[in-house]
């Protein structure tokens, strides 16, 4: 996932939430499709966040090693 994809995914998740909030009467089939899309976005966002966490840990470890030398 590219850098901006995380931001885009989070924006799409917000749009899905807003869609549900705006519905007076939810179309079950349309709602199901929105939920499926949301799950896919959440999974990819979670994966990207884990990748970012790992990158931060590498930077932190590198900095700590440099400071210790």
C-alpha positions in Angstrom: 0.0 0.0 0.0 1.4 3.4 -1.0 1.7 6.2 1.5 -1.4 8.0 0.2 -3.4 4.8 0.0 -3.7 4.7 3.8 -5.1 8.2 3.8 -7.4 7.4 1.0 -8.6 4.2 2.7 -9.3 6.0 5.9 -11.3 8.6 3.9 -13.3 5.9 2.2 -14.0 4.3 5.6 -15.3 7.6 6.8 -17.5 8.0 3.7 -19.0 4.5 4.4 -19.7 5.5 8.0 -21.3 8.7 6.8 -23.4 6.8 4.3 -24.9 4.7 7.1 -25.5 7.8 9.2 -27.4 9.5 6.4 -29.7 6.6 5.6 -33.2 6.9 7.0 -34.0 3.4 5.8 -31.1 1.2 5.0 -31.1 -0.9 1.9 -29.9 -4.2 3.3 -28.1 -5.3 0.0 -26.4 -1.9 -0.4 -25.5 -1.9 3.3 -23.9 -5.4 2.9 -21.8 -4.2 0.0 -20.7 -1.2 2.1 -19.8 -3.4 5.0 -17.8 -5.7 2.7 -15.9 -2.7 1.2 -15.3 -1.4 4.7 -13.8 -4.7 5.9 -11.5 -4.8 2.9 -10.4 -1.2 3.6 -9.9 -1.9 7.3 -7.8 -5.0 6.6 -5.5 -3.2 4.1 -5.2 -0.2 6.5 -4.3 -2.5 9.4 -1.6 -4.2 7.3 -0.2 -0.8 6.3 -0.2 0.5 9.8 1.7 -2.6 10.9 4.3 -2.0 8.1 4.7 1.6 9.3 5.1 0.4 12.9 7.9 -1.9 11.8 9.5 0.9 9.9 9.4 3.2 13.0 10.9 0.4 15.1 13.8 0.0 12.6 14.4 3.8 12.7 14.3 3.7 16.5 16.6 0.8 16.8 19.1 2.4 14.4 19.0 5.6 16.3 19.5 3.8 19.6 22.5 1.9 18.1 24.0 5.1 16.8 23.6 6.9 20.2 25.2 3.9 22.0 28.3 4.0 19.7 
